[in-house]
């Protein structure tokens, strides 16, 4: 099968009635992936005697253009009848999806909150969110952090907003999105720990922290931090970070594992 980032073809195959155990092969992630998949399937039938092949794809370029084919991003029947296709952990952030024209940030949390409420599955889910990247400044939503966001009142206000949008009174993991501080990071980390004490998050962590920033954060928090979420894929060596986190009994949470479509 051909594939794009959101696995439209895999979902389409399951929606058509194929079992989740059906074998499949990803051809590529190009715009012409569907035709290439069909051509390769035909070759297997004609030249190798395969009794039957299923192939297909989508014109994936139109899925990354704003306001086009957005209906491909979710499939109501699958979400209702095959919820096990998705992991029970959902990672989001207060900044998602501020980079889309017309969005202000928080749309992802709002959608998740409505879905959680409609399904009544909050206790079965692990909800992770992040704060510290949503600048809220005109013309610059989603820039790489802002020291102002880590002031105590901002951290609390943004967590309030996240909980309201998610329609829950706690998250399972709260992360600091980017290590951008004015002076010491201690007040911000202490504010994070207080949210755990109050039960508004079950665990706390960090994201995009370097090795030296990780060490400093752990000096302040002791053994409270459970993960550092960083970019991790075959093109980016994170072996030193992996080793350091393992010694601290912390997890590495990877984002962009497919290197933004390069894999």
TAURVEN-V477716 format. One record per run of one state. SS is the DSSP state (a for helix, b for strand, c for the rest). FROM is the first residue (numbers start at 1). TO is the last residue. If there is no record, write none. Layout:
ss/from/to
SS/FROM/TO
SS/FROM/TO
This chain:
ss/from/to
c/1/7
a/8/15
c/16/32
a/33/48
c/49/59
a/60/63
c/64/69
a/70/73
c/74/75
a/76/81
c/82/82
a/83/85
c/86/88
b/89/91
c/92/106
a/107/119
c/120/121
a/122/124
c/125/125
b/126/131
c/132/146
a/147/150
c/151/151
a/152/166
c/167/170
b/171/171
c/172/172
b/173/176
c/177/185
a/186/197
c/198/200
b/201/201
c/202/203
b/204/207
c/208/210
a/211/221
c/222/224
b/225/231
c/232/232
b/233/233
c/234/235
b/236/236
c/237/238
a/239/247
c/248/250
b/251/255
c/256/258
a/259/261
c/262/263
